[in-house]
Amino acid sequence: MAQARKIALIIVVIFVLYTIITSPPRAAELVQMGFQAISDAAHSVGEFMTQLIK
């Protein structure tokens, strides 16, 4: 199990590096989309907690 997880992590790292090297603008766009998704999720959790308190 640990071996499979390690191999999967290596594959993901290689894919990320390949994407950054071959297409920096696309990589930047993906990072921006990721941060936007995290921000939206945090906002939604905050709204949920606010509604629970009311």
Secondary structure, 3 states (H helix, E strand, C coil): CHHHHHHHHHHHHHHHHHHHHHCHHHHHHHHHHHHHHHHHHHHHHHHHHHHHHC
